[in-house]
Amino acid sequence: MPRSYPEFIPGAGASLVTKSVLTSASRIRFVHRKPSRQPADNGWRILGDTDTSDYLSNTENWALADFNELCAIEPALIGIYDFPVGSDLQIAHEGRGVVIVDLTSGREVPRSAFYVPPRHRAGQEE
């Protein structure tokens, strides 16, 4: 069965995500990168804005999803794809658009730090 979302990042792998995000009950708000547990695991853990501690503690509320599917839900994820293990970020939807905040420093991540997929890099042909 063909996927219903584009491949933004070739070979992006899979991430753990809360089911509230996958069902659109929640908007992606927090993203953390842990060490990979399996070869296909890219280490990203994706949480929604309505997820509570009780919700997160129930393993039935988590699912594995292709990172490209999550990028289709929240395109801001494309820019953080290659951030290192230990990254702890918040995606905020503000009046001026989407901003990504590094929760460790409390600072907005500059656009110059974002990942650019290979086909969108300067000098690359489609």
Buried (B, 14 or more C-beta within 10 A) or exposed (E): EEEEEEBBBEEBBBBBBBBBBBEEEBBBBBBBBBEBEEEBBBBBBBBBBEBEEEBBEEEEBBBEBBBBBBBBBBEBBBBBBBBEEEBBBBBBBEEEEEBBBBEEEEEEBEEEEBBEBEEEEEEEEE
